[in-house]
Amino acid sequence: VVLWLAALAMPLVIRHTSLQGKLTASISAALGRSAQVESYDLKLLGGPALEARSVSVAEDSRFGAEYFLRADSMVMRLSWAALLRGHFEPRGILLDHPTLNLVRNGAGDWNLAEWLPKPLATGEPLAGGNASRRSLGPGLTAIEVDGGRVNFKRGYDKLPFALTNVSGRAVTDFSGRWQLDLTATPWRAAVDLQQVGVLHASGYVGGTSSRLWPAALNMSWSDSSLPDFLRLVVGDDHGIRGELSASVNAATHNGDGSWSIDAFAQASQVHRWDLSLRADNPAVNVHIKTNWNPANSSIE
């Protein structure tokens, strides 16, 4: 009964006191960008959780005036021990229907990369006095996404491509790396897609303080039709029919910032739209192994 009464009273206390501003400031500090929250709700049964509704995270002015991240709600699971000490330390975050804008400006910088803390200079100590080594909140161990969307922009121009139905989670392990398991559906504006397939990404990336390095990722694209793939990429299928699947294994090299990439794509049952499907329809397999160094724009 006490927990139920406290859960009823706490949203009123937050709304009509300075606590709302303090909570929003804590969320802004944890996310590294200025945030706005319409209202809060506190849930105590089943473990303490703070729900922030209608969350909007501002963008860096170098990448435009549109938002960086928006979500219908953001549920932050809290620790009883920290809460009883008066500390706001989210252990896990659930984002409901978030929208993320990934932007690359004219200088070639990505807003996501610039949002991450800068790497340490050579010889700089790991601890003490380095404010740039911000991480995503102290003790944060899990981020879950449900029904999300990722938009892509070049400067102020929004590209016609996006990822929809983004769902999954990222969980930290004992070494501080983030284990990823995400699925998404590719999308293109003004193009009707019927069987575009599902993208699945798994693997791990380093902590936010190390700018997600090192990383090892496996990405697959399954259950896609060849005409829908062509409509997605070029806007027209050119009358080609068939099935398509692809997979990519990518891992960083230690220290030099380069990537080792092993990619495989297979198009099967390839035929013209006005011809019937036959057992001897051709297939095309493409296997690529490459080393990519973004720092000096070289590919081997």
Steps between C-alpha positions, in 0.01 A plus 500: 500500500785737585669434165171549316433834673858613437469413130179706480647799681846511345394621149320794665803577713729489194267718290448775759848526648853560375551123487385487137775738393758305697392170347511648149847641571614152615364343180677769293827428679463124449421538128755773435246726326235743619172312559137603543237286675127568506417306818622229736346198667652289777440126523600320819329162480728242339803720559538878477473646149467859382304556179574817302229576243545687170879518516690720254881522492644806322750482214845655485472826301774378262260234370181701462209624706294179501495270801764231563264253669129488579299233679139458607633389837824406670477263795805503727543214745650627824696344784332489841835558672575813296141623529502475881825701501329768288701421185358470148687208341310320222604134455306440182308707243204395285428731204146473361464597131817713490616688189873562451643738239844398370657804333822549304596865454702667226827434683437125490426470873215285636290631786512160672882494489526857627257418781736233634783610730828586331773234525785554742819652368809283500642473848199658669404323826175304503360673807485844650394833359386392155143620462481379140495135608127510567313170486130432466411547863672338797406134537287489182503135391221460241322698228188354337323636193146422388355613166773753423599686185836628368507786246807595296590856408776666297530844652152649504370261230316191619574194287210284375638196686418400856489202733161424656373251759837517676483270804747326724741571778858588591639356826839558660717207604768471768763659273290811435420409140146529366347179365254585220199316363286720273256449213364758254310534173650715220270765354503752214266795461240492219586139407257213562693205643337160554782261600798711596619258768645546845838636608658338805811631678681322782842512658673741733641853509726664755379739769388852424810647663714315243276619212358146450843349428588216461206350313400173334163492323301252297226642276261296288222584255252216453164427338532776240380488142737624229246747351436659840875528559540679165204728577658583834842579352423659162123561515408252220524121463570504120284189457739264683361232732672275754604464865783672685692437822816664633728493804790714619758427769696809604762545771736778597877468496668586827645848515490621140127568465456275196236234433527148366183417304382167360176532299294242310190554286294248305231564241309185403221406255585804285262540205312761297160614619315352197668157521389214721713368787716202396733264683799613292458874565846647567643615831765761575735480800725787604769458768707802607787520746644842568693717742355849540676790671260796541775726630687515168208395273674186377349164403700190421 
